[in-house]
Structure formats: structure tokens, C-alpha cells
């Protein structure tokens, strides 16, 4: 009987700037986009009450503060969680989850946090 343990890693630090990268190709000097490998993430809107927005494919390097559009609504990523399970002595990925807030709510939370730190 295999023992199953669970662990997770969560990134909660907001990142507000998005940087575009220019890929250097010797003589060409063209602006090329790197191929983004997309993976399924379980997307949950975390405003009370939390609701599942389904499983969506996003690039593997998605991070906090990034804007995503789901079913015509703009959301901002609040947390990225990668969950692993221990199986037969090795950790294997079991779930990838995005916690999102509507963009207006995310900006309001940032403003209220700044007010709290000033007081």
C-alpha cells in the first residue's frame, strides 16, 4: 500500500509590471514571441462566496498581478498554487490552481492595503 502525502506551494506577492522580451536571433533582429506552452489550471474566483470558473489553459509562467479574460470578464491573478503528492517516494504534480479577483476588486484591495500601511 502506497502512502500518499500532499504538499502545496503558493505565490501571493503581486507583480504589477509585465516585461516584453526581445529574442535575439543573430542577423535577423526580428521581434519574435517565444512559444508558450499552455497547461490546464483550475480557476477559482475568491471573492466570497468562492466560485469555480472551470479548468482553463494558461502559460506555465503565469504570475500574480497578471490580467486574464474569462468568458468576457477581466480578472487579475491573486495567487498561483502548484500542489504535489508524494507517490512511491517521489513528488508528482497533482493540481495547478489560479485564484483570481475581478480587476476592479483587485485594484480596490491594493488601495485599501496602501491606506492600511500608511496609518
Buried (B, 14 or more C-beta within 10 A) or exposed (E): EEEEEEEEEEEEEBEEEEEEEEEEEEEEEEEEEEEEEEEEBBBBBBEEEEEEBEEBEBBEEBEBBBEBEBEEEEBBBBBBBBBBBBEEEEEEEBBBBBBBBBBEBBEEBBEEEEEEEEE
